[in-house]
């Protein structure tokens, strides 16, 4: 049965989010219809309206979400109606080459993230004869959405929806960027550029992995304060120059072992600063979105110190394994989730929420969907 849903959509860059009603098709094979209860306001969605993310318009925003399965299509095995779920922004089919070799973060079924088109070449959101994709083939800025069963991860009854939503993207992306992608080890010195919804979790991951120095660079005082007082950073600076001077001093000139880039937007200047801040054998891990040309480093800087620069997708996490593990770390007190949420919004406040994000007021905002 086709139903009507309210959603926040973007029709073009630089036009903001528009609240409208869409028609939603029923789920097809290996698909489920979800009633979202909470959706995280990730910076990646903001890149859509800012023109930094190449996507197909029009598009339904949102890729961090948790809710309840309402109905399922044919051949669905992972979930059933009534199940509480987290939506992973990258599905994990378990059978493709990346999944079967331990790289679920690169599952081949996530290939249409920027269009929201399903693998059969069709869409589930429509309005006046026009097709709308859901960002990452999710569209969590909608009351209801049809998603792949392979994007569904069970949400235990003791975890609130608003916390579950964050573990669908920002938490594993940041935490994994430190623990898996960078490979932080005990005693390391780690510099993290950007302490928002992803960077705060990179801080937590670095500390959990045993880093001696976790140094945050962020121009926003509120985020620096949260990083040091709540999430475990040992030091925080407003700019890279100050941080560089401290790194030289505290490491006796050996420089940092790792630099992890999780800002709102990666720039060429930032990559250059990060590269020069890591020492011999050091690694620069890029998690944040950047415009073309952001990675433009003289080869000599890499060769002379045998430095590495690499990208990280979903923090190298395997959703089916790491999401439950992160929830377990939250239960044991080793991972902070509640503290990530700075403010809750209604769907109608989505543009206000992103203004707050730009003004540095939020670590992570969350949309609470009305019943």
Secondary structure, DSSP 8 states (H G I E B T S, - for coil): --EEEEEEEESSTTS--EEEEEEE----TTEEEEEEEEEE--HHHHHHHHT-S---SSEE----EEEEEEEE-TT--S--TT-EEEE-SS---SSSHHHHTT-GGG-GGGTTTTT---TTS--SEEETTEEEEEGGGT-TTBSEEEEEGGGEEE--TTS-HHHHHHTTTHHHHHHHIIIIII---TT-EEEEE--STTHHHHHHHHHHTT-SEEEEE-S-HHHHHHHHHTS--SEEESSHHHHHHHHHHHTTT--EEEEEE-SSSB-HHHHHHHHHHEEEEEEEEE-S-B-TT-----HHHHHHHT-EEEE-SGGG--HHHHHHHHHHHHHTTSS--GGGEEEEE-GGGHHHHHHHHHTT--SEEEEE---
